[in-house]
Amino acid sequence: MTQQFLLLPHRFRRFGRRLAALGLCCWAAAVAAPLGLALAGPIQTVPGMPPVIDPSNLYSETAAGKLSPAVARALARIYVPNRVSSDVYVIDPATLKVVARFKVGSHPQHIVPSWDLKTLWVTDNADDRKGNVGGSLTPIDPQTGKPGAAVPVDDPYNMYFTPDGTSAIVVAEKLRRLDFRDPQSMKLQSSLPTPGCHGVNHADFSIDGRYAIFTCEFHGGGLVKIDMVNRKVVGYLKLSKGGMPQDICISPDGKIFYVADMHADGVFMVDGDAFKETGFIDTGIGTHGLYPSRDATQLYVANRGSHLTRGHPRGKGSVSVIDFATRKVVATWPIPGGGSPDMGNVSADGKQLWLSGRFDNVVYDIDTATGAVKKIPVGQEPHGLTVWPLPGRYSLGHTGNLR
């Protein structure tokens, strides 16, 4: 049978090609939907927040080599706050030597990079034996490594920044409150009580910046969801077991929040939009800190080796490596001789994971290819250390949550 072809004028042939292309797009969407494949579009962020470059990987701009011009003159250093000895140790990562130290307040907890990457803030939630809450924020110039004058602030256990950079969020743990402050002067703008969140401490933000989820460490633990646009509490979530949530980290695609729980010995998975627990991954004893790899394919999980807030040296500390794609542990690196890996971050090139050894008075330099560990003695009870500089466009706070 001979096939017949109708020759159309050029303008109709061009229209036909457009229809064919439209049909192909519709077919692709029809195939993708039942397979659960997302045809990613641009993320509509809150006003003032830098755009999400890759909707499938919100960490795309924190990859190795993507250093901002804002950190071009920063010294390569590891800043370690020691809670009990009330000081900050400064380590040169090239020599693994302590090159400076200085006193800060009475209970320095975390070293927090500012939203604009120009300042490192030491959070110090000092209090006296009578329970009176005080505290301060001490700025460090990352170009010199030297501290400036402390700014008096109520109960700054930790600190974050709104995605648009207009406010610092001081996490007043004992006061169960989030204080929004001017990110430069730290003058109070407003306060948000979180009465159902005992021990509010760590947080991460949705991919579009519209909400944040904070962990609640004490009294059985849980999570609190904050509407960042209207600055109000959306609700609370009680997790199914454990009861002492610590760090929290969003997945590269923005769909899942990973929550470390040091009593559950693993990581909960929570659908942030639905604010619903969706799964759990066993890791190790005293699960604590969470850090994505520079290529955003893995999540490093620090297991502190103890369920106690004041643990003992040489515990069964380890680091678990979770594959983001499969949501499974693909490696576990024990600390040789025992240890207490707590908080820190990944080096700018992604080759080293730096963690404080909370109850061993050391810092761990961990090879991310092999899990090999080097130890550097520091002050008493090192906590939320920061690696600097790091790749990224802006900081959301904590020990270097950049995007």
BELWOBEL-V190511 format. One line per field, one symbol per residue. phi: phi as a letter, one per 30 degrees, with the letter a starting at -180 (. if undefined). burial: I if it has 24 or more other ideal C-beta (glycine too) atoms within 12 Angstrom, else O. A space follows every 50 residues. Layout:
phi=???
burial=???
//
This chain:
phi=.ddcccdceeddddddddddddddddddddddeddicccdcdddddejde dddbddadcedcdejcddedcecdddbcccdcdddhbccccdddcicdca aadbhbbdcbccddedicbcccdbcdbcddidcbkabcdcdddcicdcdd cdbdhddbabbdedidbdcddddddhaccdbedcdiddcabbdbddcdie bcabcddcidbbccdcdchjikbbccdddchbddlbbcddaijbdbdbbd dedicbccbdbdcdhlbdcbddddhbdblbbdbadiebcbbdddchcbbd cdcdiaccdbdcdhdddabcccdddchbdcabcddeijabdbblacdeci dbccbdcecchbccccdddbidbcbbdbddhdbddbcbdbdkcaccjhcj dcb
burial=OOOOOOOOOOOOOOOOOOOOOOOOOOOOOOOOOOOOOOOOOOIOIIOOII IIOOOIIIIIIIIOOIIIOIIOOIIIIIIIIIIOIIIIIIIOIOOOOIOO IIOIIIIIIIIIIIIIIIIIIIIIIIOOOOOOIIIIIIIIOIOOIOIOOI IOIIIIIIIIIIIIIIIIIIIIIIIIIIIIIIIOOIOOOOOIOIOIIIII IIIIIIIIIIIIIIIIIIOIIIIIIIOIOOIOIIOIIIIOOIIIIIIIII IIIIIIIIIIIIIIIIIIIIIIOOIOIIOIIOIIIIIIIIIIIIIIOIII IIIIIIIOIOIOIOIIIIIIIIOIOOIOIOIIIIIOOIIIIIIIIIIIII OIIIIIIIIIIIIIIIOIOOIOIIIIOIIIIIIIIIIIIIIIIIIIIIII III
//
